[in-house]
Amino acid sequence: MNIFEAYLENLIKRVKLDSRFIAVCTAGSSITNELDKFSDLDIVLITENHVTFSPEEMKQFADQIGNLLVGFTGEHVGENRLLICLYNSPLLHVDLKFIQIQDFRNRVENPKVIFDRFHKIPELYQNTEAVWPNLNFQWMEDRFWVWIHYAATKLGRGEYFEAIDFLSFLRGNVLGPMFHLKYEKNPRGVRKLEFLLSEMDLNNLKRTLPIYDFDSIFESILASVQLYCELRDSLAIDLKKHEIAQRESVTYLKSLKQ
C-alpha cells in the first residue's frame, strides 16, 4: 500500500463515521492516473446541503486522518472551503475541499468517486456537466500592452526583481494557458508544460525566463511579446486588437536601449 492509498483508507474510515459527509472524490492527477511520488492529493469532501465547516472544524477533521503538521484555508486562491494540509510520517501534501452537494453541481472536472454513501454522484454526473472556464482572449488583449509597458518601466527604473516577477505573471496567466489551449488541454497556468510542448515551443517559452540582468530581462519581455502575438493570432478569432497600444508599448520598450 502506497502513501496515497494509506491516507485515503484512513480518510474513508473517518468519513463513514461522520454523517455530515455523503461522498468523497479524488481530483487532479488522480483523474488521469498521473499520480507519482511528487504529487499531492486533491480530495473533494461532499456534504449534505447547508452543512458548513469553519476553518477550525476543517482542521479538526483533517487532524483525525493523520499526523497533521499544519493546515490553512485557501483564500489566497479564492477558495475558503479549501484546507491545504501538510502531514508527516510520511510527509504528504493534501488539499481537502469541503463542498455541499448543491455546489458540486458547478465544477470544472468530474473527480473519481471513492466513497458514495447514498449513490448520488453518478446521477449528478449524468444530469450536469463539468465545464472548465474558457480563456477570454479579449480580456487578455485589453490588458496585455498595458502590462508590457509596466514591465518596461520597471526595467528602465532598474527594478529588475519586479520586472522578472511580472514576466512570471505573464507566463502563468497568459502564455501558459494559451499554450495549453494550443495543445487542446485545459488552461492550467504553466502546469506540466515541460511534458506537453514541442521542443520548439518549449524553447520559445524558455526565452521568457531572464536572469538578473538588463539585457536578459529586455530580451525576455520582447520574447513574451512575440510569443503572445503568435499564440493570439493562431487561437483567437473576432478579436479587437489594440494595435496602437501594441506599437507604442513595444516602441517604449525598445527605446530603453537607445
C-alpha positions in Angstrom: 0.0 0.0 0.0 1.5 3.4 -1.0 1.2 6.6 1.0 -1.8 7.8 -1.1 -3.8 4.6 -0.6 -3.0 4.6 3.1 -4.2 8.1 3.6 -7.4 7.5 1.6 -8.1 4.4 3.6 -7.9 6.4 6.8 -10.0 9.2 5.3 -12.8 6.9 4.2 -12.9 5.2 7.6 -13.3 8.6 9.3 -15.9 9.8 6.7 -18.0 6.7 7.2 -18.4 7.6 10.9 -19.4 11.1 10.2 -22.9 11.5 8.8 -22.3 15.1 7.6 -20.4 13.6 4.6 -22.1 11.8 1.8 -19.3 11.3 -0.7 -15.5 11.5 -1.2 -13.8 12.1 -4.5 -10.3 12.5 -5.7 -9.4 15.2 -8.2 -6.4 16.5 -10.0 -3.8 14.0 -11.2 -5.7 11.0 -9.9 -8.5 11.6 -12.5 -6.0 10.9 -15.3 -4.0 8.3 -13.4 -0.9 10.6 -13.3 -0.2 10.4 -9.6 3.5 10.0 -8.9 5.8 10.3 -5.9 5.9 14.1 -6.3 2.1 14.5 -6.4 -0.2 16.0 -3.8 -3.7 14.6 -3.1 -6.7 16.7 -4.2 -9.8 15.5 -2.3 -13.4 16.7 -2.5 -15.4 16.0 0.6 -19.1 16.4 -0.3 -21.6 17.1 2.4 -25.3 17.4 2.7 -26.8 20.8 1.8 -26.5 23.5 4.5 -23.6 21.7 6.2 -20.7 24.0 6.5 -17.3 23.8 8.3 -15.5 26.7 10.0 -11.7 26.8 9.4 -11.2 25.3 12.9 -13.6 22.5 12.2 -11.9 21.7 8.9 -8.5 21.5 10.8 -10.0 19.3 13.5 -11.3 16.9 10.9 -8.0 16.8 9.0 -6.2 16.2 12.2 -8.1 12.9 12.7 -6.8 11.4 9.4 -3.1 11.6 10.1 -0.2 13.4 11.7 -1.2 16.9 10.6 1.7 19.4 10.8 -0.1 22.4 9.5 -3.3 23.3 7.7 -4.5 26.6 6.3 -7.5 27.7 4.3 -7.3 28.7 0.6 -8.3 32.4 0.5 -5.2 33.1 -1.5 -6.6 31.1 -4.4 -10.1 32.4 -3.9 -11.4 29.2 -2.1 -12.2 29.4 1.6 -13.8 25.9 1.5 -10.3 24.5 0.8 -7.9 23.3 3.5 -4.3 22.9 2.4 -2.6 20.4 4.6 0.9 19.1 5.2 1.1 15.7 7.0 4.1 13.9 8.5 5.1 10.3 8.8 5.0 10.1 5.8 5.4 13.7 4.5 2.3 14.4 2.3 0.6 17.4 0.9 -3.2 17.1 0.8 -5.8 19.6 -0.4 -9.2 19.0 1.3 -12.2 20.8 -0.3 -15.4 20.8 1.8 -18.4 21.4 -0.5 -22.1 21.0 -0.3 -23.7 18.7 -2.9 -25.7 21.5 -4.4 -22.5 23.4 -5.1 -20.8 20.4 -6.5 -23.1 20.6 -9.5 -21.0 23.5 -10.7 -17.5 22.0 -11.2 -14.6 22.1 -13.7 -14.0 18.3 -13.8 -15.5 15.0 -12.7 -13.4 13.7 -9.8 -13.1 10.0 -9.1 -15.7 8.7 -6.7 -14.1 6.6 -3.9 -17.0 6.7 -1.4 -20.7 7.5 -2.1 -23.0 6.9 0.9 -26.2 7.2 -1.0 -25.0 6.6 -4.6 -25.9 10.2 -5.6 -22.8 11.2 -7.5 -23.3 9.1 -10.7 -26.7 10.6 -11.2 -25.3 14.1 -10.6 -22.6 13.5 -13.2 -25.3 12.3 -15.6 -27.5 15.3 -15.2 -24.9 18.0 -15.0 -21.8 18.9 -17.0 -18.3 19.8 -15.8 -17.1 23.0 -17.5 -13.6 24.3 -17.4 -13.6 28.2 -17.6 -12.8 29.4 -21.1 -10.0 31.9 -21.7 -11.2 35.3 -22.5 -8.8 36.5 -25.3 -10.3 40.0 -25.4 -9.8 40.4 -21.7 -6.1 39.5 -22.3 -5.7 41.8 -25.3 -7.3 44.7 -23.4 -4.6 44.4 -20.7 -1.5 42.9 -22.3 0.0 46.0 -23.8 -0.5 47.9 -20.5 1.3 45.1 -18.8 4.2 45.2 -21.3 4.5 49.0 -20.7 4.5 48.3 -16.9 7.3 45.7 -17.2 9.3 48.1 -19.4 9.0 51.0 -16.9 10.3 48.8 -14.1 13.1 47.6 -16.3 14.0 51.2 -17.1 14.0 52.2 -13.5 16.2 49.3 -12.5 13.5 47.3 -10.6 14.8 44.1 -12.0 13.1 41.9 -9.4 9.7 43.4 -10.2 10.2 43.1 -13.9 11.2 39.4 -13.5 8.3 38.7 -11.3 5.9 40.3 -13.8 7.2 38.1 -16.5 6.3 35.1 -14.3 2.8 36.6 -14.0 2.5 36.7 -17.8 3.6 33.1 -18.2 1.2 31.9 -15.6 -1.8 33.9 -16.6 -1.4 34.4 -20.4 1.2 32.4 -22.2 0.9 29.2 -20.3 -2.9 28.9 -20.6 -2.7 29.8 -24.3 -0.2 27.0 -24.8 -2.5 24.6 -23.1 -5.3 25.6 -25.5 -2.9 25.2 -28.4 -2.5 21.5 -27.4 -6.2 21.1 -26.7 -5.8 20.9 -22.9 -7.5 22.8 -20.1 -5.7 26.1 -19.4 -3.9 25.3 -16.2 -1.3 28.1 -16.0 2.2 26.6 -16.7 1.5 23.2 -15.1 3.3 20.3 -16.8 4.1 22.3 -20.0 7.5 20.7 -19.9 5.8 17.4 -20.8 3.4 18.9 -23.3 5.1 21.3 -25.6 7.1 20.5 -28.7 10.8 21.2 -28.5 10.4 24.4 -30.5 7.6 25.7 -28.3 9.4 24.8 -25.1 12.5 26.7 -26.3 10.4 29.7 -27.2 8.8 29.7 -23.7 12.3 29.4 -22.1 13.3 32.6 -23.8 10.8 34.4 -21.5 12.9 33.4 -18.5 15.5 36.1 -17.7 18.4 36.3 -15.3 19.1 39.4 -13.1 20.5 41.5 -16.0 19.1 44.4 -18.0 19.7 42.8 -21.4 18.3 39.4 -20.3 15.1 41.0 -19.0 14.8 43.2 -22.1 15.0 40.2 -24.4 12.6 38.2 -22.3 10.0 40.9 -22.5 10.4 41.0 -26.2 10.2 37.2 -26.4 6.9 37.4 -24.4 5.5 39.9 -26.8 6.4 37.7 -29.8 5.0 34.6 -28.2 1.8 36.3 -27.2 1.2 37.6 -30.7 1.8 34.2 -32.3 -0.5 32.4 -29.9 -3.1 35.2 -30.0 -3.2 35.2 -33.8 -3.5 31.4 -34.0 -6.0 30.9 -31.3 -8.3 34.0 -31.1 -11.0 34.9 -33.5 -13.1 38.0 -33.8 -10.7 39.9 -31.6 -10.4 43.6 -31.4 -6.6 44.1 -31.4 -5.2 47.2 -29.8 -2.6 47.8 -32.5 -1.7 51.4 -31.5 -1.2 50.3 -27.9 0.9 47.4 -29.1 3.1 49.6 -31.3 3.6 52.3 -28.6 4.4 49.9 -25.7 6.9 48.0 -27.8 8.4 51.2 -29.1 8.8 52.4 -25.5 10.5 49.1 -24.5 12.9 49.4 -27.4 13.7 53.0 -26.5 15.3 51.8 -23.3 18.3 50.5 -25.2 18.8 53.6 -27.3 
